[in-house]
């Protein structure tokens, strides 16, 4: 299993997850 390839492939998904998490946090604050 190539770790670098796996990380690169998960980069966009991780970004989306971070955005979703931020949205949820803002929703709780607001």
MOZIPE-V339091 format. One record per helix or strand of 2 or more residues. SS is the DSSP state (a for helix, b for strand). FROM is the first residue (numbers start at 1). TO is the last residue. Records with the same first field share a line. If there is no record, write none. Layout:
# MOZIPE-V339091
SS=FROM-TO ; FROM-TO
This chain:
# MOZIPE-V339091
a=3-29
